[in-house]
Amino acid sequence: YNVGEKTLMPYLLARRIRKIDYIIISHFDTDHCQGVLYIMQEMKVQNVIIGKQYKENENYRKFVNIIKEKNIKVKIVEAGSRINIERDLYFDVLWPDSDNIITQNAINNNSLVCKLVHKRFSILFTGDIEEIAEKAIIVKYKNLLKSTVLKIAHHGSKTSSTIDFINAVNPKYALIGVGKDNKFGHPADITIQDLEAK
């Protein structure tokens, strides 16, 4: 099932969207990029932003072929980068960090983590990072993580969303991207309990 072909493309076309200004890919696991790769092949895309890659896979190689074929601009970012979209709207990139590359489950734990800021509103996007990356991010950024909305990491898996990380972000709202009745049992009961206790 290709979510790009079956869901995302019809959604965009129904809203008369024919061109994408920016695509941000958190990492190259299939569930985070397959639909977007389809869109990149079928629609005009101007810019793609990815984190610095420390481990390649087949999806990444496919991505490289598409950007060459379609002549799409790519910006590779890492901790400390800022992506300015327009006035009062930008992303601060918090992760991955070349000074602290995580080799354990490298594709997930070096996911692109970025904070969208629009005036007093912010969203922290976390990709599929797990506890080891969350701890490193807390140490690096301490009080800079607070956000209005937290996109819960790794679909609410029990390997992510530690109490310390949730407390550091201190969100008003939490969003979990998950398929109904998925085979992994996401989100984990402990993740929901920790969020409800916040």
N, C-alpha and C positions, 0 to 999 in steps of 0.2 A: 504494500500500500504506500504510494508516494503522496505524502501530504501536500507537496508542492503542486502536483498535478490535480489532485482530487479536491483539495480544500483551499490552499492559499491562492492559486491562480484564479479560480472562480470568484473568490472573495474580492480580489483586487479588480478584476474586470467588471464585476457587478457595480463597483464604485467608480468606474471609468478611470482607473489608475493604469496608465500605460508605461510609466517610467518610474524607476526607483532612484532616489537621490543617494541614499546610504543604506547599505546592509552591514550589520555587525554580526559576525559569527563568533560565538563564544569558544568553540573548539570543534574538532572534526570527528566526533562520534556521529554515527548515522542519524540518531534521533535529534541531533542539534543542527545538522547541515543538509541532509538529503533534500528536503523541500526547498531550501534556499538555493542549492545548486541547480535544481530544476528551473527555478525562477531566473537565475542568472543566464541559463541557456535560452530561455524563451522570451525574455523581456529586456528592455533597455535598462541597464544598471550603470550608474555613473561611478559610484565609489563603493568599495568594500573595505571594512576595517577588521583586521584579525590581530590576535595576540602573537607575540614572537613564538615560534614553534621550536620545541625541543625534541619532539618525536613525530615522525611522519607516519601516515597510514594511507590506505588506498583513497579515502575521501579527500585527503589533502592533495594527493597527486592529481585527482580528477579536478579539483579546484584550480590548481596551477594551469592545467590544460585549458579550462574554460576562460580564465582571465586572459590568457595569451590569445586564444581564438577570438574572443569578443572585445579585446583591447580595453579591459576594465581597469580603472585605477585602483591600486591596493595600497592601503596604509597599514604598516605593521607597527604595532604599539606595544609598550610594556609599562611597568610601574613608573609613574612620574610623567607620563604623556598626558596632554590635554587635547581633546578633540573639540574644536569650536564649530558649532553647527550654524548658529545665527546669534544675534544679540540676545544676551541673557539666557542662552541655552548652550550647554556644553557637557561633555563627558570628561571626568577625571579617571584616568586608568590607574587602578591599584595593583593589578596582578595580570600577567606573570612578572616575575622579578628575576633578571639575569644574575643578580647577586645571591639568589636563594632558590635555585632550581630544585624542584621536588621530583625525585626519581620514582618514588612510590606511586603507582597508578598515574603516570606522568601526564597523559592526555587530559584526564579529569582535573588533576590537582594543579595544572598550569593553565586552566581555563582562563579566559579573559574575564576579569572582574572589573566592572566600571560603575561609577556613580554619575548618573544623569542629574544635573542641577539646572533648575529653572526658577530663578529668584529664590523664594523660600521653600520651594518644593523640590524633593529629591527622591530618586529611586536607586537602590543598590542592586545591580545585576550580578549574579554570582556563578553562572555557568553550572558546572558539576563539581565544584571544589568539595573536598571532604575535610574532616576535622584537622588533619595535619596542615592544610593550607589555611583554614580559618585561624588557627593558632598563630601562624606566621603573619597573617594579615593584621591580627589584633596587635601583635608586638610592634609591627612596622607603623601602624596608623593610630593606635590608641584611641584618641577622642575624635578622630575625623570620620568615623564610620556612621555616625548618627544619620538616619535617613527617614523620610516620611513613609516610604514603601520599601519592603524587602522582598525581592524575588528569591524565594527559598531555594537553596542549593540542592542539586542532584535529586529533584522531584520529591523532596521531602524524605529522602532516605535516612535511615538511622545512622548512617556514617557521616552525616552532616548536621548543620544547624545545632551546634552545641549551645548550651545555656549561655556560656560566656560570649559567644558570637551574637546571639540574639540580644543579649543585654547591651553589647557594644553598639549595635545598630539601633536598638530601641525604636523599632518602627511603630507607626500607628496601624499599618496594614501589612499583611503578609500574603503573597501570591504563590501558589504552588502549581506548576505546570505538570499535569499528570493525565494519563489516559484512563478512562473508566474501566474498572475491573482488570487492570494491567497485571501481568504475570509476576511482577516483582513485589506486589503488595504495597506500592507507594500510594500515598505517603504513609510512613511508619507511624504507628500509634504514639510512640514516644515523642515524635516531632510535633504532632498535634497537641499532645498534652503539655509540652514545654511552651508552645505558642499560647495556648489558652491560659496558662498560669502566668504569663507575662503581664 
